[in-house]
């Protein structure tokens, strides 16, 4: 009888991140401690949300950065 072959899978960590623009007339109230569900993943907010302004300086919504390292 032959030896059983054992295959090893080596995975490298992959960082998944998005900058999300959320349109709203007023600030959304999202905090940098919140978690957002995007594209089937629950991703933590990694920075304080920023105000999204148009060219004239009017409030359009919030800009939120989310990031997660998968496989680490």
N, C-alpha and C positions, 0 to 999 in steps of 0.2 A: 504494500500500500504506500501511496505517495504522501508527502507532507502536505498539510493544509496550508494554503497561502492566506496570509493575513494582510489585508490592505488597510493602510492608514490614510485617513483623510486629514490633510493639513489645511486649516482655514486661516486666512489672514483677516484681521479686523477691517471692516468697511465702515466709513462714516457716512451716514445718511443725513442730509440737512437741506432745509428749504428756507427761503425768505418768503413769507406769506403776506400779501397785501389784503387787508380786510376793509371793504368799503363800509363806512358808517358816518352818520351826521355828527355823532358825538363819540368820544373815546369809548372803546369796547370794555374797558375794565380788566383786560387780560393782564396778569401779573407774570413776572419772570419765574415764578414758582409753579405755574400752571402746566398742564399737559394737553396737547392738541392731538386729535386723531386725523392723520393725513395719509392718504393712499394705503390704507390698511395697517398703518403703524401708529402706535401711540408714542409721540415724540415730545420730550420736555422742551419748554421754552428756555433758551439759553442766554438770553439778554433781555434787558428791560425793553418793552415795546416802545417803538418810536412813532411819532406823529407823521402821517403821510400827508404831504402838502402838494397842491398843484403849482403850476408856474406863477400864479398870482398870489400865492401864500395862503390860500384857503384850505381849510381842513377837508381832506377827502376820506381819511380813515386811519387805520393803524398798520404799522409795519412790524411784523413779528418774526424773529429768527428762531427756528427749531433745529435741533441736531441730536443725533444718537449714534453711538458706535456699536455696530452689530458684529458679533463674533469675537469679541474681546474677552 
